Amino acid sequence: MRNRFFAKSRSGMEISVFNIAVCDDMKEITAQLVQIAEQQSMKQIQTVKGFYSGGQLMEYMAKNNVDLLFLDIELGDMTGIDISRKIRKEDHNDTMQIVYMTGKEGYERELFDFQPLNFLAKPLNEAKVRECIAMAYGKWTVRKHKFYYRKYYEIYAVSVGRIISFETDKRYILMTTTEGEERFRATMEQIEEQVRHHGFLKINQAVILNMEYIRQFHKDRIQMSNGKIYYTSRSYQKEAQRTYLNLWIRDRIWEQQDI
């Protein structure tokens, strides 16, 4: 059965839309964020929705895709932690980018497990909000790039951002995505050629990983968001650490600008 995120060919693909949601029980904060987001200049069409309760947000997300969520940590009916747990742990959604908002300190450690894009302190700094939108949009556009592969004389496509890993499986490539697995004939050299500039990391002759889904990085092993552990060959360890560190530094620079 074909995955619903795969396209049979390069033609006929739908135009992607960057969707933003804002949830804060203070209506003035929600209105401010919606206004800033609507004024942000983007190449893609975007939708911006505002909500004043966690219940409203959850109902919307059950039927609609959200790419970037500005989320208040302390809502009237539930907490941002409750909502984040639903997104990451129950729905297994690792692609939604979350920016937490709070007027208090001390939540960072508790929320770190939910892979936040950033934290914003109240009252909000408009420049910081715009930076968060620009950063999220940049990550989103990278994820929308397509990886193409051939299977049974047909060409299929999957968004790069949905790919977790590639690994050799005898004469085949096993591709793990957020939706499942696919096996097809190809070489690691052909895989590398397509994903070279899209945040992937080769850790041995048989494995290439999407760095966005790395949850624990050690010198000799890496754990991914799906819990699977891969081992880094000695000859790849130095380059793997350098590449991953550069990604980490780049993201931290984005987060620290104008604080």
Secondary structure as the mmCIF struct_conf table of DSSP 4:
data_model
#
loop_
_struct_conf.conf_type_id
_struct_conf.id
_struct_conf.beg_label_comp_id
_struct_conf.beg_label_asym_id
_struct_conf.beg_label_seq_id
_struct_conf.end_label_comp_id
_struct_conf.end_label_asym_id
_struct_conf.end_label_seq_id
TURN_TY1_P TURN_TY1_P1 ARG A 4 PHE A 5
STRN STRN1 ALA A 7 ALA A 7
BEND BEND1 LYS A 8 GLY A 12
HELX_LH_PP_P HELX_LH_PP_P1 MET A 13 SER A 16
STRN STRN2 PHE A 18 CYS A 23
BEND BEND2 ASP A 25 MET A 26
HELX_RH_AL_P HELX_RH_AL_P1 LYS A 27 GLN A 39
BEND BEND3 GLN A 40 GLN A 40
BEND BEND4 LYS A 43 GLN A 44
STRN STRN3 GLN A 46 PHE A 51
BEND BEND5 TYR A 52 SER A 53
HELX_RH_AL_P HELX_RH_AL_P2 GLY A 54 MET A 61
TURN_TY1_P TURN_TY1_P2 ALA A 62 LYS A 63
BEND BEND6 ASN A 64 ASN A 64
BEND BEND7 ASP A 67 ASP A 67
STRN STRN4 LEU A 68 ASP A 72
BEND BEND8 ILE A 73 ILE A 73
STRN STRN5 GLU A 74 GLU A 74
BEND BEND9 GLY A 76 MET A 78
STRN STRN6 THR A 79 THR A 79
HELX_RH_AL_P HELX_RH_AL_P3 GLY A 80 ARG A 85
HELX_RH_PI_P HELX_RH_PI_P1 LYS A 86 GLU A 90
BEND BEND10 ASP A 91 ASP A 91
BEND BEND11 THR A 95 MET A 96
STRN STRN7 GLN A 97 THR A 102
BEND BEND12 GLY A 103 GLY A 106
HELX_RH_AL_P HELX_RH_AL_P4 GLU A 108 LEU A 111
HELX_RH_3T_P HELX_RH_3T_P1 PHE A 112 PHE A 114
BEND BEND13 LEU A 117 LEU A 117
STRN STRN8 ASN A 118 ALA A 121
BEND BEND14 LYS A 122 PRO A 123
HELX_LH_PP_P HELX_LH_PP_P2 LEU A 124 ASN A 125
HELX_RH_AL_P HELX_RH_AL_P5 GLU A 126 ARG A 143
TURN_TY1_P TURN_TY1_P3 LYS A 144 LYS A 144
BEND BEND15 HIS A 145 HIS A 145
STRN STRN9 LYS A 146 LYS A 151
TURN_TY1_P TURN_TY1_P4 TYR A 152 TYR A 153
STRN STRN10 GLU A 154 SER A 159
HELX_RH_3T_P HELX_RH_3T_P2 VAL A 160 ARG A 162
STRN STRN11 ILE A 163 ASP A 169
TURN_TY1_P TURN_TY1_P5 LYS A 170 ARG A 171
STRN STRN12 TYR A 172 THR A 177
TURN_TY1_P TURN_TY1_P6 THR A 178 GLU A 179
STRN STRN13 GLY A 180 PHE A 184
HELX_RH_AL_P HELX_RH_AL_P6 MET A 188 VAL A 195
TURN_TY1_P TURN_TY1_P7 ARG A 196 GLY A 199
STRN STRN14 PHE A 200 ASN A 204
TURN_TY1_P TURN_TY1_P8 GLN A 205 ALA A 206
STRN STRN15 VAL A 207 ASN A 210
HELX_RH_3T_P HELX_RH_3T_P3 MET A 211 TYR A 213
STRN STRN16 ILE A 214 PHE A 217
BEND BEND16 LYS A 219 ASP A 220
STRN STRN17 ARG A 221 MET A 224
TURN_TY1_P TURN_TY1_P9 SER A 225 ASN A 226
BEND BEND17 GLY A 227 GLY A 227
STRN STRN18 ILE A 229 TYR A 231
HELX_RH_AL_P HELX_RH_AL_P7 ARG A 234 GLN A 256
TURN_TY1_P TURN_TY1_P10 GLN A 257 ASP A 258
#
